[in-house]
Amino acid sequence: MTQIAIVFHSGDGHTARVAEHVAKGARGAGATVELLAIDADGNLPEAAWARLKAADAIAFGSPISMGSVSRQFKRGSPTPPASPGTRWTGRARSRPASPIPRR
């Protein structure tokens, strides 16, 4: 079964609701989903790192402020290591998916 981790920061709860809807859709497609919240200080729980390593896919979510992700998300989000041969090699995408179609 596919394991998906959803890492998010939510200041007012809106991004958390979006993450829950993404999780619901992934579960409906047969995936196992783990929601991993970044706290108000920008920390991801230690146990979450092992879950991220085991995930087949990772989705990220953050509120947008001044055209960028939140400070907490920048501080707490996992970044792919630069060393070759890791599980991240060839899996990280450089641009986020947009829910709004571009014209």
C-alpha positions in Angstrom: 0.0 0.0 0.0 1.2 3.5 -0.8 2.3 5.6 2.2 1.8 9.4 1.9 2.9 12.0 4.4 1.3 15.4 4.5 3.5 18.0 6.2 1.8 21.3 6.9 1.7 24.4 9.0 -1.6 26.1 9.7 -1.9 29.4 11.5 -5.6 29.7 11.7 -6.7 26.2 10.8 -7.4 26.7 7.1 -4.4 24.9 5.8 -5.1 22.0 8.3 -8.6 21.7 6.7 -7.1 21.5 3.2 -4.6 18.9 4.4 -7.4 16.8 5.9 -9.3 16.9 2.5 -6.1 15.9 0.7 -5.7 13.0 3.1 -9.3 12.0 2.7 -8.9 11.9 -1.1 -5.7 9.9 -0.8 -7.3 7.4 1.6 -10.2 7.0 -0.8 -7.7 6.0 -3.5 -6.3 3.3 -1.2 -3.3 5.1 0.3 -2.2 5.1 3.9 -1.9 8.8 5.0 -0.1 10.5 7.9 -0.8 14.1 8.7 2.3 15.8 10.2 1.8 19.3 11.6 4.6 21.9 12.0 3.9 23.7 15.3 3.7 27.5 15.9 7.5 27.6 16.7 8.3 25.9 13.4 9.2 22.5 14.8 8.3 19.1 13.3 8.1 16.3 16.0 11.1 14.0 16.1 9.0 10.9 15.4 7.8 12.6 12.1 11.2 12.3 10.5 11.1 8.5 10.5 7.6 8.6 9.0 8.8 11.0 6.3 11.7 8.6 5.4 9.3 5.7 5.1 6.8 7.6 2.9 6.4 6.9 -0.8 5.2 10.5 -1.4 5.2 13.7 0.6 2.7 16.6 0.2 3.4 20.0 1.7 1.0 22.7 2.8 1.4 26.2 4.1 -0.4 29.5 4.4 0.9 32.2 2.1 2.0 35.5 3.4 3.6 38.2 1.2 4.0 35.8 -1.7 5.9 33.1 0.3 5.2 30.3 2.7 5.0 30.9 6.5 8.1 31.4 8.6 7.2 28.3 10.6 7.0 26.2 7.4 10.3 27.5 6.2 11.9 26.5 9.6 10.2 23.1 10.0 9.8 21.7 6.6 12.1 18.9 5.5 14.6 19.7 2.7 16.1 17.0 0.5 19.7 16.2 1.3 22.2 17.0 -1.3 24.1 13.7 -1.2 23.4 11.3 -4.0 22.1 7.9 -3.4 19.5 8.9 -0.8 15.8 8.2 -1.0 15.3 11.8 -2.1 17.3 11.5 -5.3 15.1 12.2 -8.3 12.0 12.4 -6.1 11.9 16.1 -5.0 10.2 18.6 -7.2 11.4 22.1 -7.4 8.0 23.8 -7.9 4.8 23.4 -5.8 1.6 22.2 -7.4 -0.9 24.9 -7.8 -4.7 24.3 -7.3 -5.4 27.2 -9.6 -5.0 26.4 -13.3 -2.6 28.8 -15.1 -3.7 30.4 -18.3 
